[in-house]
Amino acid sequence: MRSAERPRAVARLRATLTVLLGVAVMAGLVPATASAGVLGNYPLILDVDLAPNPTCHAPVRGRLAVYFPPGAAVHTDVEWRVRAGDEERRTGRLTMQGSIATAEFELPYAEVPAEAELRVDARVLGSAGLTSDFGKVWRERLARGCDPVRVVAAGDSVVWGQGLDHDQKFPYLTAQRLGSATGRGFEVHNYSISGAVLDAPELPAGNDDSACLREKYPQDPDGDGEMEMGEITQNMPDVFCQLEKAGANARAGGYGIDLVMLDGCVNDIDALFGIPLGIMPGTEDLPAAVQRECSGAGAEAQNPARNVPFFSGRSAGYGGRGMREAIEKAHSLPGHPKVIVVNLYYVYSRKSFPVSWQPCATDGLTAEQASRCRGLLGRAAERFEEYARYSAEAYRQAVEEANAKSADGPYAVATDGLFTRENAVLAENPKLWSYPATDRAASLRAFACPAMSSNPPQCLVAAIGHPNVEGARQYAENFLLNPRLRSWFGLGSEPQEQGFAVSEVSGPPGLTVSFDASVAARRGGQQFEWHFGDGTRTTTSEPVATHTYYGRGPNLPRLVAVDGDGKRTLYEAPRPVVIGSSGA
């Protein structure tokens, strides 16, 4: 082909790809409003599996999955490549017979670096040797090592990391930090899925977790239990099923697990109609709903929301087992791993105003309607804040109960990302995705939600309210401050003395509490970051602070003391400050 003709031919190829996308829009596979910017990410690398990784002495077998729905109908040819630095390690071709196509490759042990980042991407092959641009890059760490820190993640969209690339999710970042701090390297298996309930008591039949191994889920196209399409909301597999699959894979692979990261029960209550609005049957009393779903106590004989005519975790996740049972099941996996339970952040808070009030100023609303609109949003903010505090206390109690029953010492801890109300959606310093189609997985959902979701409009904007890149990093950084976690991995010892004193542990709304961190100061603390457990914080140069509590329920204070070298040490009160009725 003459060089003068090549630019025109490339333009024709791009036009052909645009037509393919347009066909997908017309067929309802992707909304037209989401099509802008989507094409540049395709063909999309959906997943890359490397095994073993790290490798001790064996060659590494690789398997990649390419996602390109527009190419399925015309059996588009796709070229893929694997690079390390500027060097191309492997390349190949495949033909799209369906939305997903796979390819395998192998790297001999001699070609495996001590540690490197592999970059995998793909492009469309046209006629006469023409090609499109390469799509979005998948980044995968490859290393040598014989005893990696093995981390399993199980839970809902929070642990899944809705809207993030796989290497930006906090289970990955936590494992990466542990692997670096211990010098062991790391390996992550994430079995979570957006929309998962903690326990679906009637799924599978008889609540038989072992039957989960026979189930097939469209979000898991390769059947390995790790949800390549976990962005697409689904109630199942629930957390207990996820743990069952993690255990089966560990036994089949002959390895033990070091750490399990868990969350759950937000979808059992319903994050849209239950927590913020309280209009889902059985969620009017939010502390009671937390007790039922997070603690596994208080369910009625029949689910009052069993017949709701829309997608909701409440239809599957009502009642059943609580977080303590999930913690115990996680610890029973091969290797008897330690367990961290992940506290929720403030999804929506009173600091989300005034931005979130803008819809209440829409032309056509009467003054009464606008006032009612603001009142509903205000109540939703209060209920989200309430849920964050009550669920954290339910997790803390579940951890205490599990540890108390343990014959080999404490093995679980409830961990916190130290988020504040200012980090909520639309607040002044958001650490969450606040707008649709701005996250890293929007292009995947643009095709996959209409094809796979029972509620595509909700699915397309599902990343809103989940930790963004900075939020996921904050989770991981603060997890690594936890003294119990650090002691488990030889990174320090648990303090034998509480780092600060609390003047009051209960009282009515308006209670003012004094805090004294003289102990933390004696240990070298020079700056004191107080997290009061209600979404507020302050920093002092002296080891004292006061705070007034207004919202009813539990508030667990925490302190991060910073010494002269910048070292940060986390202290946690042994019990929450309870305002009014504890509820949970």
C-alpha positions as CSV (number, residue, x, y, z in Angstrom):
1,M,0.0,0.0,0.0
2,R,1.3,3.5,-1.0
3,S,2.1,5.7,2.0
4,A,-0.2,8.4,0.6
5,E,-3.1,6.0,0.8
6,R,-2.5,4.8,4.3
7,P,-4.0,7.8,6.3
8,R,-7.2,7.5,4.3
9,A,-7.3,3.7,4.8
10,V,-6.7,4.1,8.6
11,A,-9.5,6.7,8.6
12,R,-11.8,4.2,6.9
13,L,-11.0,1.5,9.5
14,R,-11.8,3.9,12.3
15,A,-15.0,4.8,10.5
16,T,-15.8,1.1,10.3
17,L,-15.2,0.7,14.1
18,T,-17.5,3.7,14.6
19,V,-20.2,2.0,12.6
20,L,-19.8,-1.1,14.7
21,L,-20.3,1.0,17.8
22,G,-23.3,2.7,16.2
23,V,-24.9,-0.6,15.4
24,A,-24.4,-1.5,19.1
25,V,-26.1,1.7,20.1
26,M,-29.0,1.1,17.7
27,A,-29.4,-2.5,19.0
28,G,-29.6,-1.1,22.6
29,L,-26.3,-2.7,23.6
30,V,-24.9,0.6,24.6
31,P,-26.7,4.0,25.1
32,A,-25.8,6.7,22.6
33,T,-25.0,9.1,25.4
34,A,-22.3,6.8,26.7
35,S,-20.8,6.0,23.2
36,A,-18.5,9.1,23.2
37,G,-15.1,8.1,24.4
38,V,-16.0,4.4,24.7
39,L,-14.5,3.3,21.4
40,G,-11.0,4.3,22.3
41,N,-10.9,1.7,25.1
42,Y,-11.8,-1.2,22.8
43,P,-10.9,-3.9,22.2
44,L,-10.9,-4.1,26.0
45,I,-8.7,-6.5,28.0
46,L,-11.2,-7.9,30.5
47,D,-8.8,-10.0,32.5
48,V,-5.3,-11.4,32.7
49,D,-4.5,-14.5,34.8
50,L,-0.8,-15.4,35.5
51,A,-0.1,-18.6,37.3
52,P,2.0,-19.0,39.4
53,N,2.6,-15.4,40.2
54,P,4.9,-14.8,41.9
55,T,6.7,-17.9,40.6
56,C,9.3,-19.8,42.6
57,H,10.9,-21.8,39.8
58,A,8.2,-22.7,37.4
59,P,7.3,-21.1,34.0
60,V,4.3,-18.7,34.1
61,R,1.2,-19.6,32.2
62,G,-0.9,-16.6,31.1
63,R,-4.5,-16.4,30.0
64,L,-6.1,-13.2,28.7
65,A,-9.6,-12.3,27.9
66,V,-10.6,-9.7,25.3
67,Y,-14.0,-8.1,25.5
68,F,-15.3,-6.5,22.3
69,P,-19.1,-7.0,21.7
70,P,-19.3,-4.9,18.5
71,G,-16.8,-7.3,16.9
72,A,-18.8,-10.5,17.6
73,A,-21.3,-10.2,14.8
74,V,-18.7,-9.8,12.1
75,H,-16.1,-12.1,13.6
76,T,-13.5,-9.3,14.0
77,D,-9.8,-10.3,14.1
78,V,-8.0,-8.9,17.1
79,E,-4.2,-8.7,17.8
80,W,-3.0,-8.7,21.4
81,R,0.4,-8.1,22.9
82,V,2.1,-8.4,26.2
83,R,4.9,-5.9,27.0
84,A,7.4,-5.4,29.8
85,G,8.9,-1.9,29.6
86,D,9.6,-1.2,25.9
87,E,10.0,-4.9,25.2
88,E,7.2,-6.9,23.5
89,R,7.2,-10.3,25.3
90,R,4.3,-12.1,23.5
91,T,1.8,-11.3,20.8
92,G,-1.0,-13.2,19.1
93,R,-4.2,-13.1,17.2
94,L,-7.8,-14.2,17.9
95,T,-11.2,-13.9,16.3
96,M,-14.2,-12.6,18.1
97,Q,-16.8,-15.4,17.9
98,G,-18.7,-13.9,20.8
99,S,-18.4,-10.9,23.1
100,I,-15.4,-12.4,24.9
101,A,-12.5,-14.3,23.3
102,T,-9.5,-15.8,25.1
103,A,-5.8,-16.6,24.4
104,E,-3.0,-18.3,26.3
105,F,0.7,-17.8,26.4
106,E,3.7,-19.0,28.5
107,L,6.8,-17.3,29.9
108,P,9.7,-19.6,30.8
109,Y,11.1,-19.0,34.2
110,A,14.3,-17.6,32.7
111,E,12.2,-14.8,31.1
112,V,10.5,-13.9,34.4
113,P,12.1,-10.7,35.9
114,A,12.6,-10.2,39.6
115,E,9.7,-7.9,39.4
116,A,8.1,-6.1,36.5
117,E,4.8,-4.6,35.3
118,L,3.3,-6.3,32.3
119,R,1.1,-4.2,30.0
120,V,-1.5,-6.0,28.0
121,D,-3.6,-4.5,25.3
122,A,-5.3,-5.3,22.0
123,R,-6.3,-3.8,18.7
124,V,-8.6,-4.6,15.7
125,L,-7.0,-6.0,12.6
126,G,-8.6,-4.7,9.3
127,S,-8.1,-5.7,5.7
128,A,-4.9,-5.1,3.8
129,G,-2.9,-5.1,7.0
130,L,-4.6,-2.1,8.6
131,T,-5.0,-1.8,12.3
132,S,-6.9,0.3,14.8
133,D,-5.2,2.0,17.7
134,F,-4.6,-0.2,20.7
135,G,-7.3,-0.2,23.4
136,K,-7.1,0.4,27.1
137,V,-4.0,-1.1,28.8
138,W,-4.4,-3.8,31.5
139,R,-1.5,-3.7,34.0
140,E,-0.3,-6.8,35.8
141,R,2.6,-7.3,38.1
142,L,4.9,-10.3,37.5
143,A,7.6,-11.3,39.9
144,R,9.7,-14.1,41.2
145,G,9.0,-15.4,44.8
146,C,8.2,-18.5,46.7
147,D,6.1,-17.4,49.7
148,P,3.8,-14.5,48.7
149,V,1.2,-12.9,51.0
150,R,-2.0,-14.4,49.7
151,V,-5.0,-12.2,50.1
152,V,-8.6,-13.2,49.3
153,A,-11.4,-10.5,49.0
154,A,-15.1,-11.3,49.4
155,G,-18.0,-8.9,49.5
156,D,-20.0,-6.5,47.5
157,S,-19.3,-3.5,45.3
158,V,-17.1,-1.8,47.9
159,V,-14.6,-4.6,48.1
160,W,-15.0,-5.3,44.4
161,G,-13.9,-1.7,43.8
162,Q,-16.7,-0.5,41.6
163,G,-15.4,1.8,38.8
164,L,-11.7,1.1,39.3
165,D,-9.1,-0.8,37.3
166,H,-8.1,-4.0,39.1
167,D,-4.7,-2.7,40.2
168,Q,-6.4,0.4,41.8
169,K,-8.8,-1.5,44.0
170,F,-8.0,-1.5,47.7
171,P,-7.7,-5.3,48.2
172,Y,-4.9,-5.2,45.6
173,L,-3.3,-2.1,47.1
174,T,-3.5,-3.6,50.6
175,A,-1.9,-6.9,49.4
176,Q,0.7,-4.9,47.5
177,R,1.7,-2.9,50.6
178,L,1.8,-6.0,52.8
179,G,3.9,-7.8,50.2
180,S,6.4,-4.9,50.0
181,A,6.6,-4.4,53.8
182,T,7.2,-8.1,54.5
183,G,9.5,-8.6,51.4
184,R,7.3,-11.6,50.4
185,G,5.5,-10.3,47.4
186,F,1.8,-10.8,47.0
187,E,-1.0,-12.6,45.3
188,V,-4.7,-11.5,45.2
189,H,-7.9,-13.4,44.6
190,N,-10.9,-11.2,44.5
191,Y,-14.2,-13.1,44.5
192,S,-16.5,-10.2,45.3
193,I,-19.2,-8.8,43.0
194,S,-21.2,-5.6,42.8
195,G,-24.6,-6.1,44.4
196,A,-23.7,-9.2,46.5
197,V,-25.7,-9.8,49.7
198,L,-24.0,-11.1,52.8
199,D,-26.2,-14.1,52.9
200,A,-29.1,-15.2,50.7
201,P,-30.8,-17.8,53.1
202,E,-32.7,-19.6,50.3
203,L,-30.0,-19.6,47.7
204,P,-28.8,-22.2,47.0
205,A,-31.6,-24.4,48.4
206,G,-31.2,-25.1,52.1
207,N,-28.5,-22.4,52.3
208,D,-26.0,-25.1,51.3
209,D,-22.8,-23.3,50.6
210,S,-21.2,-26.3,48.9
211,A,-23.9,-26.2,46.2
212,C,-22.6,-22.8,45.2
213,L,-19.7,-24.6,43.5
214,R,-22.1,-26.0,40.9
215,E,-23.6,-22.7,40.1
216,K,-22.7,-20.7,36.9
217,Y,-22.7,-16.9,36.9
218,P,-22.6,-14.8,33.8
219,Q,-20.2,-12.4,35.6
220,D,-17.7,-15.2,35.8
221,P,-17.2,-16.2,32.2
222,D,-14.2,-18.4,32.8
223,G,-15.7,-20.2,35.8
224,D,-12.8,-19.6,38.2
225,G,-14.9,-17.8,40.8
226,E,-13.3,-14.5,40.3
227,M,-15.9,-12.2,38.7
228,E,-14.3,-10.7,35.6
229,M,-17.6,-8.9,35.0
230,G,-18.1,-8.0,38.7
231,E,-19.1,-4.5,37.6
232,I,-22.5,-5.8,36.6
233,T,-24.7,-5.8,39.6
234,Q,-26.0,-9.2,40.9
235,N,-27.0,-10.4,44.3
236,M,-25.3,-13.8,43.9
237,P,-22.9,-15.3,44.7
238,D,-23.4,-14.1,48.2
239,V,-20.4,-13.6,50.5
240,F,-20.7,-17.2,51.9
241,C,-20.7,-18.6,48.4
242,Q,-17.7,-16.5,47.5
243,L,-15.8,-17.8,50.5
244,E,-16.8,-21.4,49.6
245,K,-15.3,-20.9,46.1
246,A,-12.1,-19.3,47.6
247,G,-11.6,-22.4,49.8
248,A,-12.2,-24.8,47.0
249,N,-9.7,-23.1,44.8
250,A,-7.1,-22.9,47.6
251,R,-7.5,-26.6,48.2
252,A,-7.2,-27.5,44.5
253,G,-4.2,-25.3,44.2
254,G,-2.5,-26.6,47.3
255,Y,-1.9,-23.2,48.9
256,G,-2.9,-21.5,52.1
257,I,-4.4,-18.0,52.5
258,D,-2.9,-15.4,54.7
259,L,-5.6,-12.8,54.8
260,V,-9.3,-12.4,54.0
261,M,-10.9,-9.0,53.4
262,L,-14.7,-8.9,54.0
263,D,-17.7,-6.7,53.9
264,G,-21.4,-7.2,53.4
265,C,-25.0,-6.5,54.4
266,V,-25.4,-3.1,52.7
267,N,-27.3,-4.7,49.8
268,D,-29.3,-6.9,52.2
269,I,-30.8,-3.7,53.5
270,D,-30.9,-2.0,50.1
271,A,-28.6,0.9,49.4
272,L,-31.1,2.8,47.3
273,F,-34.6,2.5,48.8
274,G,-33.7,1.0,52.2
275,I,-30.7,2.9,53.8
276,P,-31.3,6.4,52.6
277,L,-35.1,6.5,52.2
278,G,-36.4,3.8,54.5
279,I,-39.3,3.0,52.1
280,M,-38.2,-0.6,51.5
281,P,-40.4,-2.8,53.8
282,G,-38.4,-3.7,56.9
283,T,-36.0,-0.8,56.7
284,E,-38.0,1.9,58.4
285,D,-36.1,1.3,61.6
286,L,-32.5,1.4,60.4
287,P,-30.7,0.2,63.6
288,A,-33.1,-2.8,63.7
289,A,-32.3,-3.5,60.0
290,V,-28.6,-3.4,60.7
291,Q,-29.1,-5.8,63.7
292,R,-31.0,-8.2,61.4
293,E,-28.8,-8.1,58.3
294,C,-25.3,-7.4,59.7
295,S,-25.6,-9.2,63.0
296,G,-28.0,-12.0,61.8
297,A,-30.6,-11.5,64.5
298,G,-34.3,-10.5,64.4
299,A,-35.6,-11.6,61.1
300,E,-39.3,-12.3,60.7
301,A,-40.6,-15.6,59.4
302,Q,-41.3,-14.1,56.0
303,N,-39.4,-11.4,54.1
304,P,-41.7,-8.3,54.0
305,A,-39.9,-7.2,50.8
306,R,-40.0,-10.5,49.0
307,N,-42.3,-9.3,46.2
308,V,-40.8,-5.9,45.4
309,P,-41.2,-5.4,41.6
310,F,-37.6,-4.2,41.0
311,F,-34.0,-5.3,41.5
312,S,-33.1,-5.2,45.2
313,G,-30.8,-7.2,47.5
314,R,-33.7,-7.3,49.9
315,S,-35.6,-9.8,47.8
316,A,-32.7,-12.3,48.2
317,G,-30.7,-11.2,51.3
318,Y,-33.4,-10.9,54.0
319,G,-32.3,-12.4,57.3
320,G,-29.8,-15.3,57.3
321,R,-26.4,-15.4,58.8
322,G,-24.5,-12.4,60.0
323,M,-21.0,-11.1,59.9
324,R,-19.7,-13.2,62.8
325,E,-20.5,-16.4,60.8
326,A,-18.8,-14.9,57.7
327,I,-15.7,-14.2,59.8
328,E,-15.7,-17.7,61.1
329,K,-16.1,-19.2,57.7
330,A,-13.3,-17.0,56.3
331,H,-11.0,-18.2,59.1
332,S,-11.8,-21.8,58.3
333,L,-10.3,-21.6,54.8
334,P,-7.0,-23.3,54.1
335,G,-4.2,-21.6,56.0
336,H,-6.6,-20.4,58.7
337,P,-6.2,-16.8,57.5
338,K,-6.5,-13.7,59.5
339,V,-9.7,-11.7,58.7
340,I,-10.2,-7.9,58.3
341,V,-13.8,-6.6,58.1
342,V,-14.0,-3.4,56.1
343,N,-16.1,-0.6,57.6
344,L,-18.2,1.5,55.2
345,Y,-17.5,5.2,54.5
346,Y,-20.0,8.0,54.4
347,V,-21.6,7.6,51.0
348,Y,-23.8,10.7,51.3
349,S,-23.6,13.1,54.1
350,R,-24.8,16.5,55.3
351,K,-21.6,17.8,53.8
352,S,-22.9,16.8,50.4
353,F,-25.0,20.0,50.5
354,P,-25.6,22.5,48.8
355,V,-24.6,20.7,45.6
356,S,-27.0,17.8,46.1
357,W,-29.9,20.3,46.7
358,Q,-29.7,21.6,43.1
359,P,-32.5,19.2,41.8
360,C,-34.7,20.8,44.5
361,A,-34.4,24.2,42.8
362,T,-35.7,22.9,39.5
363,D,-38.2,25.2,37.7
364,G,-41.8,24.1,38.2
365,L,-41.4,23.0,41.8
366,T,-43.5,24.9,44.3
367,A,-42.0,26.2,47.5
368,E,-43.6,23.4,49.4
369,Q,-42.3,20.8,47.0
370,A,-38.8,22.2,47.1
371,S,-38.8,22.2,50.9
372,R,-40.0,18.6,50.9
373,C,-37.3,17.7,48.4
374,R,-34.6,19.2,50.6
375,G,-36.1,17.5,53.7
376,L,-35.9,14.1,52.0
377,L,-32.3,14.6,50.9
378,G,-31.4,15.8,54.4
379,R,-33.0,12.7,56.0
380,A,-31.2,10.5,53.4
381,A,-27.9,12.0,54.5
382,E,-28.6,11.5,58.1
383,R,-29.6,7.8,57.5
384,F,-26.4,7.1,55.5
385,E,-24.4,8.6,58.3
386,E,-26.4,6.5,60.8
387,Y,-25.8,3.3,58.8
388,A,-22.0,3.9,58.6
389,R,-21.9,4.1,62.4
390,Y,-24.3,1.3,63.3
391,S,-22.8,-1.1,60.7
392,A,-19.3,-0.4,62.0
393,E,-20.5,-1.3,65.5
394,A,-22.1,-4.4,64.3
395,Y,-18.8,-5.4,62.6
396,R,-16.9,-4.6,65.7
397,Q,-19.1,-6.8,67.9
398,A,-19.0,-9.6,65.3
399,V,-15.2,-9.5,65.5
400,E,-15.2,-9.5,69.3
401,E,-17.5,-12.5,69.3
402,A,-15.5,-14.5,66.8
403,N,-12.2,-13.7,68.6
404,A,-13.7,-14.7,72.0
405,K,-14.6,-18.1,70.6
406,S,-11.1,-18.7,69.1
407,A,-8.8,-21.2,70.6
408,D,-5.7,-19.8,68.9
409,G,-6.1,-16.1,69.8
410,P,-7.6,-13.1,68.0
411,Y,-7.6,-13.5,64.3
412,A,-10.1,-10.8,63.1
413,V,-10.3,-7.0,63.3
414,A,-12.7,-4.4,62.0
415,T,-10.7,-1.9,59.9
416,D,-11.6,1.6,59.0
417,G,-10.6,3.9,56.1
418,L,-10.9,7.0,58.3
419,F,-13.3,8.7,55.9
420,T,-15.1,11.8,57.0
421,R,-18.4,13.5,55.9
422,E,-16.3,15.8,53.7
423,N,-15.3,12.7,51.7
424,A,-18.9,11.9,50.7
425,V,-20.5,12.2,47.2
426,L,-20.6,15.9,46.1
427,A,-18.9,17.1,49.3
428,E,-16.0,19.5,49.4
429,N,-13.3,16.8,49.4
430,P,-14.9,13.7,47.8
431,K,-13.0,10.4,47.8
432,L,-15.9,8.8,46.0
433,W,-17.1,8.8,42.4
434,S,-19.7,11.5,42.2
435,Y,-20.7,11.7,38.6
436,P,-21.7,9.0,36.0
437,A,-19.3,7.9,33.3
438,T,-16.2,9.5,34.9
439,D,-14.8,6.3,36.5
440,R,-12.3,3.8,35.0
441,A,-14.9,1.1,34.2
442,A,-17.5,3.2,32.5
443,S,-16.6,1.9,29.1
444,L,-17.0,-1.7,30.2
445,R,-20.4,-1.0,31.7
446,A,-21.5,0.9,28.6
447,F,-21.7,-2.4,26.7
448,A,-22.1,-4.9,29.5
449,C,-25.0,-3.3,31.5
450,P,-27.6,-3.3,28.7
451,A,-26.6,-6.9,27.8
452,M,-26.4,-8.4,31.3
453,S,-28.1,-6.3,33.9
454,S,-31.7,-6.5,35.0
455,N,-31.6,-2.8,35.6
456,P,-29.4,-1.2,33.0
457,P,-29.9,2.5,33.9
458,Q,-28.9,1.8,37.5
459,C,-26.0,-0.4,36.4
460,L,-24.6,2.3,34.1
461,V,-24.1,4.7,36.9
462,A,-23.3,2.1,39.6
463,A,-19.9,3.6,40.4
464,I,-21.4,6.7,42.0
465,G,-20.9,6.5,45.7
466,H,-17.9,4.1,45.6
467,P,-14.2,5.0,46.4
468,N,-12.4,6.6,43.6
469,V,-8.7,6.2,43.0
470,E,-7.8,8.4,45.9
471,G,-10.4,6.8,48.1
472,A,-9.2,3.3,47.5
473,R,-5.7,4.4,48.3
474,Q,-6.9,5.9,51.5
475,Y,-8.5,2.7,52.5
476,A,-5.3,0.7,51.9
477,E,-3.0,3.2,53.6
478,N,-5.1,3.3,56.8
479,F,-5.6,-0.5,56.9
480,L,-1.8,-0.8,57.1
481,L,-1.9,1.5,60.2
482,N,-4.0,-1.1,62.1
483,P,-1.8,-2.4,65.0
484,R,-3.4,-5.9,65.0
485,L,-2.9,-6.3,61.3
486,R,0.7,-5.1,61.6
487,S,1.5,-7.5,64.4
488,W,0.1,-10.5,62.4
489,F,2.6,-9.8,59.6
490,G,5.6,-9.0,61.8
491,L,5.5,-5.2,61.2
492,G,5.1,-4.2,64.8
493,S,3.5,-5.2,68.0
494,E,0.1,-4.3,69.4
495,P,0.2,-1.6,72.1
496,Q,-0.4,-3.0,75.5
497,E,-1.8,0.3,76.8
498,Q,-4.6,2.4,75.3
499,G,-3.2,5.4,73.5
500,F,-5.9,7.9,74.7
501,A,-8.5,8.2,77.4
502,V,-12.2,9.1,76.9
503,S,-14.0,11.0,79.6
504,E,-17.6,9.8,78.8
505,V,-18.8,6.7,77.0
506,S,-22.6,7.4,76.9
507,G,-25.0,10.2,77.2
508,P,-27.8,12.2,75.6
509,P,-27.5,14.1,72.3
510,G,-25.3,17.2,72.9
511,L,-22.9,15.2,75.1
512,T,-19.4,16.8,75.1
513,V,-16.6,14.3,75.5
514,S,-12.9,15.1,76.4
515,F,-10.0,13.1,75.0
516,D,-6.5,12.8,76.5
517,A,-3.7,11.3,74.5
518,S,-0.9,11.7,77.1
519,V,0.0,8.0,76.6
520,A,0.4,8.5,72.8
521,A,2.5,11.7,73.5
522,R,4.8,9.8,75.8
523,R,5.4,7.3,72.9
524,G,6.6,10.1,70.7
525,G,3.4,11.6,69.3
526,Q,3.7,15.3,68.4
527,Q,0.7,15.8,66.2
528,F,-2.7,14.3,66.9
529,E,-5.4,13.5,64.3
530,W,-8.7,12.8,66.1
531,H,-11.4,10.8,64.3
532,F,-14.5,11.0,66.5
533,G,-16.4,8.2,65.0
534,D,-19.3,10.3,63.6
535,G,-17.6,11.4,60.4
536,T,-15.8,14.4,61.9
537,R,-12.2,15.0,62.7
538,T,-9.7,17.6,64.0
539,T,-6.0,17.9,64.3
540,T,-4.2,19.2,67.4
541,S,-0.6,19.9,68.4
542,E,-1.4,19.1,72.0
543,P,-2.6,15.6,73.1
544,V,-6.0,16.8,74.1
545,A,-9.3,17.4,72.3
546,T,-13.0,17.8,73.0
547,H,-16.0,16.9,70.8
548,T,-19.8,17.2,71.1
549,Y,-21.9,14.4,69.8
550,Y,-25.5,14.9,68.5
551,G,-26.5,11.8,66.4
552,R,-28.0,8.9,68.3
553,G,-26.1,5.6,68.3
554,P,-22.5,4.4,68.5
555,N,-19.4,6.4,67.6
556,L,-16.0,4.7,67.9
557,P,-13.2,7.3,68.4
558,R,-9.8,6.7,66.8
559,L,-6.5,8.6,67.0
560,V,-3.6,8.8,64.6
561,A,-0.5,10.1,66.4
562,V,2.3,11.4,64.2
563,D,5.9,11.5,65.6
564,G,8.8,13.8,64.6
565,D,9.8,11.5,61.7
566,G,6.3,11.4,60.3
567,K,5.6,7.9,61.5
568,R,1.8,7.4,62.0
569,T,0.5,5.2,64.8
570,L,-3.2,4.3,65.1
571,Y,-5.0,4.0,68.4
572,E,-8.6,2.9,68.8
573,A,-11.0,3.3,71.8
574,P,-12.1,-0.1,73.2
575,R,-15.7,0.8,73.1
576,P,-17.8,3.4,71.3
577,V,-19.3,6.6,72.7
578,V,-23.0,5.8,72.6
579,I,-25.5,8.6,72.3
580,G,-29.1,7.8,73.3
581,S,-30.1,4.3,72.4
582,S,-27.3,2.1,71.0
583,G,-29.7,0.2,68.7
584,A,-27.2,-2.3,67.3
